[in-house]
Amino acid sequence: MEMQVDVRRHHTAPEMTSELEYTIIRRNRQLRNESRDPGTKVRGHVSTEVTLEESMRNHAFNVWVHEQDLRAALGRPGNLDSPGAHVARDVLLAALPKVVADDSGAPRSSAVVFDVHGPIEFLRTIRVDIQGRGTLETAPALGPAATLILDWETYVRLACGRVSLDSVSDKVKADGDPELSASILRNFTVTK
């Protein structure tokens, strides 16, 4: 990925914005004319094969996350509740069962609740069954092993590896088992 950046290092800002505008025009035309079934297999990241639907979802996720990177670098927060933000929420939520059950070693037959507030709010439970498999549920758990409460922007920045837990620890509240909460937060980054 660095190669495309390196090739353009000598370009001026107007050259870069012109290339971006041209690319957006071409891509919009291509998307408008897309007629393939969402289940069609296409080339994905690192030459993997994914469905067209997965590919589009991943592209929307990446564009929105990198937009947030630029906004953070420029000190211009915003767009945290856009359609792209909702796609990002769903992509990041889909990774939580693995984070909780596999990576963090949550006990079998337990539940962990994520309470996220801000421009996008949600309350989700990861239940770990007797076999140790995690599932994402919308129903809140009574007596969860741990509850993590944080704002949407902090959730995204942690899950995408943009900040360390130490730098945002004042924005994360953990209730319940402190060791489990710490393990989940140590393993929270699912993309970089």
Secondary structure, 3 states (H helix, E strand, C coil): CHHHHHHCCCCCHHHHHHHHHHHHHHHHHHHHCCCCCCCCEEECHHHCEEEHHHHHHHHHHHHHHHHHHHHHHHCCCCCCCCHHHHHHHHHHHHHHHHHHHHHCCCCCCEEEEEEEECCCCEEEEEEECCCCCEEEECCCCCCCCEEEEEEHHHHHHHHCCCCCHHHHHHHEEEEECHHHHHHHHHCCCCCC
